[in-house]
C-alpha cells in the first residue's frame, strides 16, 4: 500500500512534465494556422486590387444663340410726380368756424363745401347795405320829381334856370348815392359768399388744420395774417418732373431735329417699383437753359391719372424713345459676368469646351441685356447652369431659349 502510494506520487511529476511539454507545441500550431489563414485572406486581396471609380460626366448647361431684335433707342431717367395745381385754403373773411365738410384725405370736387364760417355778422352788414340802397332810391325818386317840376315851371317862365340846375345836381347826387349803396351790397354779398370756403378744383385734400369752433382770421388780399385751413392738390392730370444730362439732351435734340416734329413725345413710366412701363404720358415742356451747377436741363411730362393712384411726391422711372429702330443682340442679364470694368459671357466652343468672351454691354431692354459688341449671332451662350461651368472645361449643352418681355421694355 505504501509502495503503491509512493509510486503514484513519484509518477505525477513526470505526468505533469509531459503535459507541460505538449502545451507550447499546440499553441504554436494554432498561431501558425491563424497566420496561414490570415495570409490566405490577405494574399488574394493583394493579388487583385479594386478597380478605379468612374469619372463624373460633364455638367449640363442650357445654351442659346443671342436673341436678335429690332429695338428703338431709349433714354431712361428717374423723376418725381408733382401736382399741376396746389392751393393753400385760407379764409377771406374772419369769424367762427362752424362746419367742416370733408374727411381728411378725401377726393373733393370743384365747388364742394369744405369750411363754413358763421355768416351772422355778414348778414347784418348785408341788411344795412340793402337799407342804404332803399334810402338812396327814395332820394333819387324825389330828386327826379323835383327836377321835372322845375323844368315845367321854367317853360312857363315861373321858374328860374338856377332852380333847374340845383335840381339836376340833387338828382345826380341821389344817383351817386344809389350807386354807392349798390356797391355796399356787392361788398356785403362778397363777404357773405366767402363765409363758405369751397373747393377751387377737383383734387385730394389734406388734413384740416383748424377745428370747428375756432376763430379764424381772414383777409381778401392776404395783406394781414390769415389762418391756414387746409391744402388741396389736383391729381388728374399730374406732372412728372425729371432732369436730362447735357449728353442725353443733345441726343434728344438730334432726334427732334431729325423728326422735325413738335415737342409732344410719348413717354412710358414704371411706377411703384414696378419693372414694367405700364403708364404713358406726354413730354410737353423743356426748360430754356441748362443748369451749369449740375449739367442738367429740367423736363416735364403730363400723365393722365383718372384712377387717382399716382401721388404728388412719389418717384418713378421714365423712358423716352430717341432713335430709330436698329437690330441688336440680347442675352439674359444673368448670363453677363462682371469683372471690375470688363464684362464677359461664357460660350460653348469646339468639343463643348467653355470659352469666355469679352463683350461691351448696353442697357436693359425687355428684361434682357443689350450686347453692343463682342458676340456674333452664331455664338452659343450659356444662359443657365453658369455656377457649374468652368472656362476650359467640357460641359453637356442642352437647348435653351431667350424671350423678350415687351412689358419690361
C-alpha positions in Angstrom: 0.0 0.0 0.0 2.7 2.3 0.9 4.7 1.3 -2.1 1.7 1.9 -4.4 1.2 5.4 -2.9 4.9 6.1 -3.3 4.9 5.1 -7.0 1.9 7.2 -7.7 3.4 10.3 -6.1 6.6 9.7 -7.9 4.9 9.4 -11.3 2.8 12.5 -11.0 5.7 14.9 -11.6 6.6 13.0 -14.8 3.0 13.2 -16.0 2.8 16.9 -15.3 6.1 17.3 -17.0 4.8 15.6 -20.1 1.6 17.7 -20.1 3.6 20.9 -19.8 5.9 19.9 -22.6 3.0 19.4 -25.0 1.5 22.9 -24.4 3.9 25.0 -26.4 3.6 22.8 -29.4 -0.1 23.1 -29.5 -0.1 26.9 -29.1 2.5 27.2 -31.9 0.4 25.1 -34.2 -2.7 27.3 -33.5 -0.8 30.5 -34.1 0.7 29.2 -37.3 -2.7 28.1 -38.6 -4.0 31.6 -37.8 -1.2 33.3 -39.6 -1.6 31.0 -42.6 -5.4 31.6 -42.6 -4.8 35.3 -42.5 -2.3 35.1 -45.2 -4.8 33.2 -47.3 -7.3 36.0 -46.7 -4.8 38.8 -47.4 -2.9 37.5 -50.4 -5.9 37.3 -52.8 -6.7 41.0 -51.9 -3.2 42.0 -52.7 -3.2 40.0 -55.9 -6.5 41.6 -57.2 -6.7 45.4 -56.3 -10.1 47.2 -56.6 -10.9 49.0 -60.0 -10.7 52.8 -60.0 -14.0 54.9 -59.7 -15.7 56.0 -63.0 -15.1 59.7 -64.0 -18.0 62.1 -63.3 -19.9 63.2 -66.5 -19.6 66.9 -67.6 -22.2 69.2 -66.0 -25.3 70.1 -68.0 -25.9 73.7 -69.1 -28.6 75.5 -71.2 -27.3 77.3 -74.2 -28.8 79.5 -76.9 -27.8 81.9 -79.7 -28.1 85.6 -78.8 -31.6 86.9 -79.5 -31.6 89.4 -82.4 -34.3 92.0 -82.4 -35.0 95.5 -83.8 -35.5 97.9 -80.9 -35.7 101.7 -80.7 -33.1 103.7 -78.8 -34.4 105.0 -75.5 -33.3 107.3 -72.7 -34.3 106.5 -69.1 -34.5 108.8 -66.1 -35.6 108.9 -62.5 -38.2 111.6 -61.7 -40.9 112.7 -59.3 -44.6 113.4 -59.6 -45.9 116.9 -58.8 -49.4 118.4 -58.7 -50.5 120.6 -61.5 -52.4 122.8 -59.0 -51.7 123.1 -55.3 -53.6 125.6 -53.1 -53.5 126.7 -49.5 -57.0 127.2 -48.4 -57.3 130.4 -46.3 -60.4 132.3 -45.4 -61.1 135.7 -47.0 -63.3 136.7 -44.1 -62.8 136.2 -40.4 -65.2 134.6 -37.9 -66.0 131.5 -36.0 -65.6 128.2 -37.9 -69.0 126.4 -37.8 -68.6 123.4 -40.2 -66.0 121.2 -41.9 -67.5 119.4 -44.9 -64.9 116.7 -45.7 -62.9 113.9 -44.3 -59.1 114.2 -44.2 -57.6 112.8 -47.4 -60.8 112.8 -49.4 -61.1 113.4 -53.1 -63.2 116.6 -53.3 -64.8 118.1 -56.4 -64.8 121.6 -57.6 -67.5 123.6 -55.8 -67.8 121.2 -52.8 -68.3 122.9 -49.4 -65.1 122.5 -47.3 -65.5 125.0 -44.5 -68.3 127.2 -43.2 -67.8 130.4 -41.2 -70.5 132.0 -39.0 -72.4 134.2 -41.5 -74.5 136.3 -39.0 -72.2 139.4 -38.8 -72.1 139.5 -42.6 -75.9 139.0 -42.9 -76.2 142.1 -40.7 -73.9 144.0 -42.9 -75.9 142.9 -45.9 -79.1 144.2 -44.3 -77.5 147.6 -43.6 -76.4 147.9 -47.3 -79.9 147.0 -48.5 -81.4 149.6 -46.3 -78.9 152.2 -47.6 -79.9 151.3 -51.1 -83.6 151.7 -50.4 -82.9 155.2 -48.8 -80.8 156.2 -51.8 -83.5 155.0 -54.3 -86.1 157.1 -52.3 -84.0 160.2 -52.5 -83.4 159.6 -56.3 -87.2 159.4 -56.9 -87.7 162.7 -55.0 -84.9 164.4 -56.9 -86.3 163.1 -60.2 -89.8 164.5 -59.5 -88.5 167.9 -58.2 -86.3 168.2 -61.4 -89.4 167.5 -63.6 -91.4 170.2 -61.8 -88.6 172.8 -62.0 -88.3 172.2 -65.7 -92.1 172.6 -66.2 -92.1 175.9 -64.3 -89.2 177.2 -66.3 -91.0 176.5 -69.6 -93.9 178.9 -68.5 -91.4 181.4 -67.0 -92.5 180.5 -63.5 -89.2 179.1 -62.5 -85.6 180.0 -62.8 -82.7 178.3 -64.6 -80.8 178.3 -61.3 -83.6 176.2 -59.7 -83.4 173.7 -62.6 -79.6 173.4 -62.2 -80.0 172.8 -58.5 -82.5 170.1 -59.0 -80.2 168.5 -61.6 -77.4 168.4 -59.1 -79.6 166.9 -56.4 -80.7 164.2 -58.8 -77.1 163.4 -59.8 -76.2 163.2 -56.0 -79.1 160.8 -55.5 -78.0 158.6 -58.4 -74.5 158.5 -56.9 -75.9 157.5 -53.5 -77.8 154.7 -55.2 -74.6 153.5 -56.9 -72.8 153.7 -53.6 -75.5 151.7 -51.8 -75.3 149.1 -54.6 -71.6 148.8 -54.1 -72.1 148.3 -50.4 -74.5 145.4 -51.2 -71.9 143.8 -53.5 -69.3 144.2 -50.8 -71.6 142.6 -48.2 -72.5 139.9 -50.7 -68.8 139.1 -51.3 -68.2 138.7 -47.5 -71.4 136.6 -47.1 -70.5 134.3 -50.0 -67.0 133.8 -48.7 -68.3 132.5 -45.4 -68.4 129.3 -47.4 -65.0 128.0 -48.4 -65.4 125.7 -51.4 -63.0 123.5 -53.4 -61.4 125.6 -56.3 -60.8 122.5 -58.3 -61.1 118.7 -58.1 -58.3 117.2 -56.1 -57.2 115.5 -52.9 -57.5 117.5 -49.7 -55.1 117.1 -46.8 -55.9 117.2 -43.1 -57.9 120.1 -41.6 -55.7 122.4 -39.6 -58.4 124.2 -37.7 -61.3 122.6 -35.7 -64.9 123.7 -35.5 -65.5 126.5 -33.0 -62.1 128.2 -33.6 -61.9 131.8 -34.5 -60.2 132.2 -37.9 -58.6 135.3 -39.4 -59.4 136.3 -43.0 -58.2 138.8 -45.5 -59.3 139.4 -49.0 -55.8 140.4 -50.3 -53.7 138.5 -47.7 -52.4 141.9 -46.6 -52.7 140.7 -43.0 -52.1 137.4 -41.3 -54.7 134.8 -42.2 -55.5 131.3 -40.9 -54.4 128.3 -43.0 -57.3 125.9 -43.0 -56.1 123.0 -45.3 -54.2 122.3 -48.5 -55.6 120.8 -51.7 -53.7 119.4 -54.7 -55.0 118.4 -58.1 -54.5 114.8 -59.1 -55.7 114.4 -62.7 -53.7 115.0 -64.7 -50.4 115.0 -62.8 -47.0 116.3 -63.7 -43.8 114.2 -63.8 -40.6 116.2 -63.4 -37.2 114.9 -64.3 -33.7 116.2 -65.4 -31.8 115.3 -68.5 -28.0 115.3 -68.5 -26.4 117.5 -71.1 -25.3 114.5 -73.2 -28.8 113.0 -73.1 -30.3 116.4 -74.0 -28.0 116.6 -77.1 -29.1 113.1 -78.1 -32.7 114.2 -77.7 -32.2 117.4 -79.7 -30.6 115.5 -82.6 -33.6 113.1 -82.7 -36.0 116.1 -82.6 -34.2 117.8 -85.4 -34.3 114.5 -87.5 -38.0 114.1 -86.9 -38.8 117.8 -87.3 -41.8 117.3 -85.1 -43.3 119.2 -82.2 -42.4 118.7 -78.6 -45.1 116.2 -77.8 -43.2 112.9 -77.4 -44.8 110.0 -75.7 -43.1 108.7 -72.6 -43.6 105.5 -70.7 -43.4 105.3 -66.9 -42.8 102.5 -64.4 -44.3 103.4 -61.0 -44.4 101.9 -57.5 -41.1 100.0 -58.0 -42.6 98.0 -61.0 -40.2 96.8 -63.6 -42.9 97.2 -66.3 -43.6 100.5 -68.0 -47.3 100.5 -67.8 -48.1 104.2 -67.8 -48.0 106.7 -70.6 -47.6 110.4 -70.7 -46.6 113.3 -73.0 -43.4 115.3 -72.8 -44.6 118.8 -73.2 -42.0 121.1 -71.5 -38.2 121.6 -71.6 -36.6 124.4 -69.7 -34.8 127.1 -71.7 -31.4 126.9 -70.0 -29.1 124.2 -68.7 -28.3 124.3 -65.0 -24.5 124.8 -65.1 -24.0 123.6 -61.5 -25.5 120.2 -62.2 -25.1 120.0 -66.0 -28.8 119.1 -66.5 -31.9 120.6 -68.0 -35.3 120.3 -66.5 -38.1 118.5 -68.4 -41.7 117.7 -67.6 -44.3 115.3 -68.8 -48.1 115.3 -68.2 -49.6 112.0 -67.2 -53.3 111.1 -67.0 -54.3 109.9 -63.5 -58.0 109.1 -63.8 -57.8 106.4 -61.2 -56.0 108.7 -58.7 -53.3 106.1 -58.0 -50.4 108.5 -58.8 -49.5 110.7 -55.8 -47.6 114.0 -55.9 -44.1 113.5 -54.4 -43.8 109.8 -55.5 -40.8 108.7 -57.6 -40.9 106.7 -60.8 -38.8 105.8 -63.8 -39.5 107.2 -67.3 -38.1 106.2 -70.6 -38.1 108.3 -73.8 -37.7 107.0 -77.4 -35.0 109.0 -79.2 -33.7 107.0 -82.2 -35.0 104.8 -85.0 -35.2 101.0 -84.5 -32.0 99.1 -85.2 -31.0 95.4 -84.8 -29.2 94.4 -81.6 -28.2 91.2 -79.8 -29.7 90.4 -76.4 -28.9 87.9 -73.7 -30.2 87.3 -70.2 -28.7 89.7 -67.8 -27.6 86.8 -65.5 -25.5 85.5 -68.4 -23.3 88.5 -68.3 -20.4 88.2 -65.8 -18.8 91.4 -64.4 -15.1 91.6 -63.7 -14.2 95.1 -62.5 -14.7 97.3 -65.5 -15.0 94.4 -68.0 -17.9 92.2 -68.9 -17.9 88.7 -70.4 -20.2 85.8 -71.3 -19.5 82.1 -71.4 -19.9 80.4 -74.7 -19.6 76.8 -75.9 -16.7 76.3 -78.3 -15.3 73.2 -80.0 -15.9 69.9 -78.4 -18.3 71.6 -76.0 -15.5 73.4 -74.1 -16.4 76.5 -72.2 -14.9 79.6 -73.7 -15.3 83.1 -72.2 -15.8 86.1 -74.5 -15.4 89.8 -73.5 -18.4 91.9 -74.5 -19.5 95.6 -74.4 -22.9 95.8 -72.8 -25.8 98.3 -73.3 -29.0 99.0 -71.4 -31.6 96.5 -70.3 -34.4 96.1 -72.9 -37.3 93.8 -72.5 -35.7 92.2 -69.4 -32.6 91.4 -71.4 -29.1 92.9 -71.6 -28.1 94.6 -74.9 -24.7 93.4 -76.2 -23.2 96.1 -78.3 -20.1 94.1 -79.4 -18.0 91.0 -78.7 -20.6 88.4 -79.8 -21.7 87.0 -83.1 -25.1 85.7 -84.0 -23.7 82.1 -84.3 -22.2 82.0 -80.7 -23.8 79.6 -78.3 -24.1 81.4 -75.0 -24.6 79.7 -71.7 -27.8 81.1 -70.2 -28.4 78.6 -67.4 -26.1 76.5 -65.2 -23.3 79.1 -65.0 -22.1 78.0 -61.5 -21.1 74.6 -62.8 -19.4 75.9 -66.0 -15.6 76.4 -65.8 -13.6 78.1 -68.6 -11.6 75.4 -70.4 -13.7 72.6 -69.1 -16.2 70.4 -71.1 -20.0 70.7 -70.5 -23.0 68.9 -71.8 -25.1 71.5 -73.6 -28.9 71.4 -73.9 -31.0 73.8 -76.0 -32.5 76.8 -74.1 -34.5 79.8 -75.2 -34.3 83.6 -74.7 -37.6 85.6 -74.5 -38.1 89.3 -75.0 -40.7 90.7 -72.5 -42.3 93.7 -74.2 -43.9 94.7 -70.8 -40.4 95.3 -69.4 -39.3 97.3 -72.3 
